[in-house]
Amino acid sequence: MRDLIIEKQKKEFYTFPEIYFDAATGICKLEGESFMENAKEFYQPLFDWLNEFHQKESRQKLEMNINLSYYNTSSSKSLYQLIFQLKGFSDGGQPIEINWKYNSIDREMEDDIMDLQIETGISINMISK
């Protein structure tokens, strides 16, 4: 399986985060700002890639490292979808670790992460920076 690499971009008013998923290690990095009009379109390759990884490597640990300094409402919906997808994999027996770095003064993001844990029932390691 090939690695998934989407470089950080800025187009007009929008910013797109960097996504790097190493297929050999099962470690994914999602980093930067996610401010775009149609986040579902941007994140779809990640969702597809994760499904393929799960089908081929369902016993390999998958580690998701999120470090977003900002995300808009459209991106928030896709991030929820991402966490629900990982929860489904976890329920199917795949080891999942989610590490989410956030700015310690960003109470809104901290609340969002805690809400995700409650809604999905999956553990998220919250790392204050």
MARMI-455142 format. One line per field, with one value per residue (C-alpha): x, y, z. Coordinates in steps of 0.001 Angstrom, whole numbers. Example, Ala and Ser with C-alpha at 12.3 -4.5 7.8 and 13.67 -1.06 7.14 Angstrom:
<atoms>
x: (12300 13670)
y: (-4500 -1060)
z: (7800 7140)
</atoms>
This chain:
<atoms>
x: (0 1235 1570 -1019 512 -1488 638 -421 -1937 -3384 -5768 -7422 -9114 -8863 -6212 -5804 -3936 -1108 -1990 728 -136 2739 1341 4260 3903 163 861 -1134 -445 -3100 -1590 -2139 -5369 -8512 -10506 -12299 -15692 -16107 -14151 -15874 -14282 -10844 -11035 -12578 -9177 -8264 -11545 -11015 -7399 -8334 -10960 -8409 -5838 -8421 -9376 -5755 -4221 -7106 -4823 -2108 -2264 -3464 -2237 -3953 -2055 -4111 -2557 -4920 -4588 -7981 -10848 -14118 -17633 -17296 -14049 -15595 -18170 -15435 -13392 -16445 -16796 -13108 -13425 -16606 -14797 -11910 -14385 -15892 -12444 -11796 -15097 -13999 -10853 -8236 -5995 -6582 -4744 -5855 -3588 -4975 -2740 -4513 -3666 -4310 -6103 -8489 -11411 -13719 -11436 -10936 -14737 -15067 -12540 -14281 -17650 -16204 -15058 -18498 -20397 -18197 -17088 -13504 -10577 -8697 -5385 -5729 -2322 -2255 484)
y: (0 3484 6360 9134 12605 15806 18898 21962 24548 28019 28978 32369 32686 29003 26926 23167 21073 18676 14986 12378 8727 6245 2884 913 2291 3030 6566 9470 13159 15821 19240 22938 24854 23445 26343 25522 25700 22002 19990 16736 16884 17585 14835 12153 10769 10316 8493 6245 5600 4703 2245 584 461 -1079 -3714 -4710 -4122 -4576 -5883 -3255 -370 2871 6053 9338 12477 15646 19071 21676 25251 26084 24426 25868 24370 22506 20936 20119 17891 16009 15641 14152 11739 10835 10041 8009 6070 5297 4238 1758 307 71 -1704 -4155 -5007 -2738 -1028 2729 5550 9161 11967 15484 18467 21730 25161 25226 28578 27327 26229 25776 23188 21484 21236 19889 17130 16166 16139 13819 11410 11400 11048 8295 6492 6376 7594 10635 11587 15341 16987 20601 22732)
z: (0 -839 1609 1451 1148 790 1174 3122 772 744 -2064 -2146 1266 2196 3924 3669 6225 5576 5655 5781 6310 6444 5331 6764 10292 10358 11589 10172 10711 10137 10740 10062 9515 7955 6599 3383 1757 963 3520 2593 -868 614 3258 1002 -113 3570 4300 1265 2185 5764 4515 2254 5063 7394 4841 4192 7632 10071 12830 12472 14910 13356 15048 14171 15232 14859 15316 13893 15053 13529 11689 10413 10577 7288 8511 11881 10202 8374 11554 13281 10355 10702 14410 13846 11102 13474 16159 13703 13026 16756 17295 14594 16531 14962 17526 17238 18991 18545 19754 19430 20163 20877 22205 25959 25692 22994 25198 22202 20602 23950 24335 20768 21468 24705 22901 20262 22957 24543 21252 19820 22948 21684 23746 22469 24053 24515 24442 25591 24063)
</atoms>
